[in-house]
């Protein structure tokens, strides 16, 4: 015996009752909508139909930057809105780094895999050929290619030698190398000057280098290499970044500035303070490295991980500006990397919104 027989109601009657209940519910809902419509404002009261039609769903948007060689050349576009930086072109010719610096952001980017891994050279050169032959690349404007964002630019000198030659085969764009290596890895630059290569060195205070850059050449060795490359005819830039407020930091960084400017005059000096991205800290700790550098962060998040306190960062930059300009360095050639708009405003530093302060013309 089924349910309809036990209740004394036939299946046809139950079906009719369901239809009647559904019809009644639709009538009530329709009445409520009409009543609500009398007091509700229409979307057109806030925005015109014309403007509505121009809005596109984010997922339907095409990437703003074209990728070349399957992504070997692409634009970095992940800058948070409150950071006064912007897009720059990356040349992803290799990944990883053998120097194993304890604070390196690359550790988080690669999820702990710091093993140096070059891309097959023919693929890199083909990607560059595609770029150089595209009249619409970078809206037709000259571009700088940062080859040291995902690796150390000079960790495979034999490969970078060929990439540097490729840039000298055209007269519009420039390659930027960024390294912590010394003279040995820079010999190919010294032996054959190129007009379309800018060489940048990452240099820190000696105490900081000894503590957290243990496999890299000492800062004085990097300055020696930078000087030799500069004398060979290259434009040389220097990054003093990240600046850590270790005990006696003013003397340490004052000494390194004096040593630097006593040997050469960089075309640009880039300053920065530590960025505490959680993945960087996690994988540094997992690798058993000294993460005492993370103790300097305040609790405030900036969109680019934790930073030193606002007051401390401002004081560091003011100190560095004073030291550099006191030794005759042109203030307009100093840039600050991955810093908040609020802080740059407080320093009175002019910046171009949505533009990389370090790797753009």
Secondary structure, 3 states (H helix, E strand, C coil): CCHHHHHCCCHHHHHHHHHHHHHHHHHHHHHHHHHHHHHCCCHHHCCCHHHHHHCCCHHHCCCCCCCEHHHCEEEECCCCCCECCCEEEEECCEEECCCCCCCCCHHHHCCCCCCCEECCHHHHHHHHHHHHCCCCHHHHCCCEEECCCCECCCCCHHHHHHHHHHHCCCCCCEEEEEECCCHHHHHHHHHCCCCCEEEEEECCCHHHHHHHCCCCCCHHHHHHHHHHHHHCCCEEEEEEEEECCCCCHHHHHHHHHHHHHHHCCCCEEEEEECCECHHHHHHHHHCCCCCHHHHHCCCCECCCCECCCHHHHHHHHHHHHHHHHHCCCCHHHEEECCCEHHHHHHHCCCCCCCECCCCCC
